[in-house]
């Protein structure tokens, strides 16, 4: 009986660890996406600013 319980509980532990691992991975992915989004907006703002200045220099 004890052996069975130990096996069962280790299985549950492993399952829970997998769940936690997946959640952590998702968190990291969302952080990475946020950073990428931020970098892209920064880049786009620079580009927009540059184009804006170019247009006004022409006028």
Secondary structure as a PSIPRED ss2 file (coil, helix, strand):
# PSIPRED VFORMAT (PSIPRED V4.0)

   1 X C   1.000  0.000  0.000
   2 X H   0.000  1.000  0.000
   3 X H   0.000  1.000  0.000
   4 X H   0.000  1.000  0.000
   5 X H   0.000  1.000  0.000
   6 X H   0.000  1.000  0.000
   7 X H   0.000  1.000  0.000
   8 X H   0.000  1.000  0.000
   9 X H   0.000  1.000  0.000
  10 X H   0.000  1.000  0.000
  11 X H   0.000  1.000  0.000
  12 X H   0.000  1.000  0.000
  13 X H   0.000  1.000  0.000
  14 X H   0.000  1.000  0.000
  15 X H   0.000  1.000  0.000
  16 X H   0.000  1.000  0.000
  17 X H   0.000  1.000  0.000
  18 X H   0.000  1.000  0.000
  19 X H   0.000  1.000  0.000
  20 X H   0.000  1.000  0.000
  21 X H   0.000  1.000  0.000
  22 X H   0.000  1.000  0.000
  23 X H   0.000  1.000  0.000
  24 X H   0.000  1.000  0.000
  25 X H   0.000  1.000  0.000
  26 X H   0.000  1.000  0.000
  27 X H   0.000  1.000  0.000
  28 X H   0.000  1.000  0.000
  29 X H   0.000  1.000  0.000
  30 X H   0.000  1.000  0.000
  31 X H   0.000  1.000  0.000
  32 X H   0.000  1.000  0.000
  33 X H   0.000  1.000  0.000
  34 X H   0.000  1.000  0.000
  35 X H   0.000  1.000  0.000
  36 X H   0.000  1.000  0.000
  37 X H   0.000  1.000  0.000
  38 X H   0.000  1.000  0.000
  39 X H   0.000  1.000  0.000
  40 X H   0.000  1.000  0.000
  41 X H   0.000  1.000  0.000
  42 X H   0.000  1.000  0.000
  43 X H   0.000  1.000  0.000
  44 X H   0.000  1.000  0.000
  45 X H   0.000  1.000  0.000
  46 X H   0.000  1.000  0.000
  47 X H   0.000  1.000  0.000
  48 X H   0.000  1.000  0.000
  49 X H   0.000  1.000  0.000
  50 X H   0.000  1.000  0.000
  51 X H   0.000  1.000  0.000
  52 X H   0.000  1.000  0.000
  53 X H   0.000  1.000  0.000
  54 X H   0.000  1.000  0.000
  55 X H   0.000  1.000  0.000
  56 X H   0.000  1.000  0.000
  57 X H   0.000  1.000  0.000
  58 X H   0.000  1.000  0.000
  59 X C   1.000  0.000  0.000
